[in-house]
Amino acid sequence: MSLSSLYLWAKKIHRWSLLVIILLTLIMAGTGTLMKYPGLGELVNADFGLVRYVHREMSGWFSLAMAIMILTGLGMYFIPEIIKSQQKQNLPPTV
């Protein structure tokens, strides 16, 4: 697998993990708000045990998606630098 195709795969995975992060952020923000303001939960008749459970379960998936996003982002940052350095080494010497 060439570095340019690895870059494209990292870009694709990074984009998909962004969508997962957005979805999980909305869930985590909603459940976190209900836990912080219990009066709001009483207005919407929320089951606080379920809210805590969902928040706790989503935090692991959120961390995994964030780790994938960090790793692919680092790859997208360093792969072009590696390609540039390889191209620079392959240039013939100038006089």
N, C-alpha and C positions, 0 to 999 in steps of 0.2 A: 504494500500500500504506500503510495507516494505521500509526501508531506502536504501537497495541495489538496489531495482527496481527503486526507485526515483533517485538514482545516475545514473543508466543506461539511464533513460529518459532524465536527465539533460545533460548527455554526448551526446546523440543523437541530442537533440535540439541545443546544443552548436556547434556541428559539422555542422548542417544545417545552423545555423545563420552565421557561418564563411563563407560559400559559398555565402550567400546573401551579407555579408559585402564586400567580394572580388569583386563581381559584381557591387555593388553600389560605391565602391571606384574607380573602373575604370571609371564609368560614371561621378562621381564627379570630378575626376582628369582631365578628358578630357574637361568637360565643364568649370572647373576652369581655365585650361590653356588657353582655347579660350577667356575667359573673361579677363585674365591678359595680354595676348598678342593679341590685336585686329588685328594686321597685319597678324597673323597666320590664324585668322578667315576669313580675306579677301582672303587669298590664297585658302582656301577650300570652299569659297562662303557660309559661315555660316550665318544663320539668328540669330542675336544677341539677339533679343527678345525671340526667342525660346530657345536659349542656357541658358539665365538667368532663364527662366521659368522651364526648365528641372532641372537645378542646384538647384533652390529653392524647387521644388517639391521632389526631391530625398533626400534633406537634412533631411526632417522629417522621411522618411523611414529608412535612415541611422541611425538616432538617436534611433529609435525604435529597429532596429536590434542590435545596440550596447548595448542598455539597456538589451535586452534579453540575449545577450552574457555575459554581466557582471553578471547578476543574476544567470545564469546557471553555470558560472565559480565559483562564490562564493559558490554555492551549491556543486559543485564538489570538492571544497577545504575543506568545513566544514563537509560534510556528513561522510567521512572516519574518521574524528576526533571524531564525535559523536558516530559512531559505535565502535571505539576503547574504548571510555570511558564507553559505555554500557557493552562491553565485560569485561572490567576491573572490573566493579562493580558486575558482576555476578560470578566472580571467588570466590571459597571458601577460607576462611581465612587460611593463612599458620601459622604454629606454629614455 
